[in-house]
Amino acid sequence: MNTHHKVYHPFVSPFDPCVPMKVKTYSTPPHLYMGFQPPNLPQFTPAEALRAGTLWKPLYDPYFNPTQRIEGDSQP
C-alpha cells in the first residue's frame, strides 16, 4: 500500500444511537515511504517551495479535505 490516502470501514454497531460513518479516510505523509532521503532529489523553485511547504518534490503532500467524497464511494 503505497498510497497517501487510506480508506477503511469501521465496525458499525446496531445499537449505536448516532448515524454511523461507514467509510473513514486518513492521510499518511510521503516521508513514511522513504527509508532515507536519497541524494539529488528534484527540487521546487524557491517560490514554489514556499507555496508547497517543502523544497523537495517527492516530499510534497497536498492538503486532503476529509469531508470531500471519496472516488467510487456510493454514500450520499
C-alpha positions in Angstrom: 0.0 0.0 0.0 1.9 3.0 -1.3 -0.9 5.5 -1.5 -1.0 8.6 0.6 -4.8 8.3 1.3 -6.1 5.3 3.1 -9.7 4.1 3.4 -11.2 1.8 6.0 -14.6 0.6 7.1 -15.0 0.7 10.9 -17.3 -1.6 12.8 -20.9 -0.2 13.0 -22.9 -1.3 16.0 -26.6 -1.9 15.6 -27.1 -0.2 19.0 -25.2 3.0 18.2 -27.7 5.9 18.6 -25.7 8.1 16.1 -25.8 7.9 12.3 -22.8 5.6 11.5 -19.8 6.7 9.4 -19.4 3.6 7.2 -16.2 4.8 5.5 -13.3 6.7 7.1 -10.2 8.1 5.5 -6.8 9.3 6.6 -3.6 10.6 5.1 -0.1 9.4 5.5 2.9 11.6 4.9 5.2 10.8 1.9 8.3 10.5 4.1 7.0 7.3 5.6 7.7 5.6 2.3 11.3 6.7 2.1 13.8 4.8 4.2 16.2 7.8 3.9 16.4 10.9 1.8 18.3 9.9 -1.4 20.7 12.3 -3.0 19.8 14.6 -5.9 16.0 14.7 -5.3 14.2 17.0 -7.7 13.6 20.4 -6.1 10.9 23.1 -6.4 12.0 26.6 -7.3 12.2 28.9 -4.2 8.8 30.5 -4.9 7.1 27.1 -5.5 8.8 25.7 -2.3 7.3 28.5 -0.2 3.8 27.6 -1.5 4.3 23.9 -1.2 6.0 24.0 2.2 8.9 21.8 1.2 11.9 22.1 -1.1 11.8 18.5 -2.4 9.1 17.5 -4.8 8.8 13.8 -3.6 8.1 15.1 0.0 5.2 17.3 -1.1 1.9 16.3 0.3 -1.1 18.4 -0.9 -3.9 19.1 1.5 -6.6 16.5 1.5 -10.1 17.6 2.5 -11.6 14.8 4.7 -15.1 16.0 4.0 -14.9 15.5 0.3 -16.5 12.4 -1.3 -14.2 9.5 -1.9 -13.9 8.4 -5.5 -16.1 5.4 -6.0 -18.0 6.0 -2.7 -21.7 5.4 -3.2 -22.8 7.1 0.1 -24.7 10.4 -0.2 
